[in-house]
Amino acid sequence: ERLRAERIVPTAETLRFSRLANQAAAYVADVAAVLIAAGEARGQPSTVIADASELQRFVAERHGLQRAKLGYSREALAREWTILREQIERVIRRAASAVPEPALSEALALVERFIDQARQISDRSLFRAARQEGAKEVEAR
């Protein structure tokens, strides 16, 4: 709903919810798995976190490609990732009222790093797709 309300892309209000939420569920589930694994690992290496990072890369790359097809700018994509981070943080804070502040801060920092990495991957994917589309248009002329 925030994507529509903020009109980060001109077509947001005409897109189906499934197009706007594309990849978000998989990404949010991945973030949840990382938080659970980080809590269980207690500072030790975790294969779950490594696997989640691979999944994150795949989802973020596909997300950038899909957003390029929808006409997103790099600024719109960055704003979308900011909205996702803010929404995830809001949910975590609401659900973690009994969690000590140091643990909560650590979890939020992990989420922020995770989302920042995904945003960078998604941005590179969007940029490559837009550059390739521009090259195709030049060839067509």
N, C-alpha and C positions, 0 to 999 in steps of 0.2 A: 504493500500500500504506500509506503514511503517513496518507492521508485515512481509511482504514478503521481503522488502529491507534489514531489519536488520537480517533476518533469525534467529529469536529467537527460532524457532523449525526447525529441519531438514526438515520436510515435508511441511513447509509453502508455498513454491512455487508450490506444487502440489495440494494443497487444493483449493476447490472452494471458491469463495468470500463469499458465504453464510455460509460456515463453519467457516471462519475467523471472519466474522462479527456477528456470532451467539450471540444473547443477547445484542449486542451493541446498537441497535436502541431502544430497550426497556429501557436500562439503561440510555441512553442519554435523552430520553423523561422524565424519572423519575427525572433526575438531573434538567432539565428545569422546571418541575412542582415544585420542591423544591425551586428553585430560585424565581419563580413567587409567590409562597405561602409565602416565607420569606419576600419578598417585601411588600406584602399585609398585613401580620400579624404585621409588625412593632414592633417586639419584643414580641408579645403576643403568647401564645400557639396556634398551628394550627393542626387541624385534617388532613389536606392535607399533612403536613410534616410527621405526624405519619404514615399515610397510605403509603406515599412514602418510609418511612424507612422499612415497612413490605415488600413492593414490591422489594426494594433493596436487602433485605436479601434473598428473594426467587430467584431473578435473579442471584445474586452473587453465591449462592449455586449451582444452575444449571450450571452456567458458569464453576465453578471449576470441577464439575463432567464431563462436556463435554470436558474440556481441559485435564483431566486425560485420557480420551479415545483417545485423539489425541497424547498422549505421552509427554505432557508438563512437564518440570521440575518446581520446585517452583521458580527458578530464572527467567525462561521464563515467567511464569505467572505474577510475580512481574513487569517484564519489560513491559508486555502487558498493565497492569494497569497504569504504568507510561506514556506510549504512549497515552493512552486514556485521562489521566489527562492533558497532554501537549496539545493535540488537542482541548479538550474542553476549556482550558484556552485561547488558541489562538483565538478561535471563539468568546469567550466572550469579550476578549480585543478588537477585531475588531468591534464587534457589539455595544460595550458600550463606544464609543469614547466621547460621551457627558455626561457620568455618572461621577459624582465627584469621585475623587480618594479614599476617605474613603469608599464610598459605593461599589466601585469596589473591593477594597481590602477585604472588608467583604464578598462579594459574592464569591470571589476566595478562601478565607479561608474556607467558607462553602462547596464549591465544593471539596476542598482538603480533608476535614474531611470526607465527604460523600464517596469519592472514597477510602480513606484509610480504612474506615470501610468495604466497599465492597471487597477490596483487601484481608483483613484479613479473611472474611467469605469465599471467593473463595479459598484462600490458605488452610484453614482448610478442606474444601470440597475436594479439590484436594488431600491433604495428606491422608485423610480417604479413598478415593477411591483407591489410590495407595497402601495403606497398605492392604486393603481388597483384591486387585488383587494379591498382593504378597502372602497373606495367601492362596488364591485359587491355586496359582502355587505350593506352598509347599504341599498342600493336593493332588494335581494331581500326584505328584511324588510318 
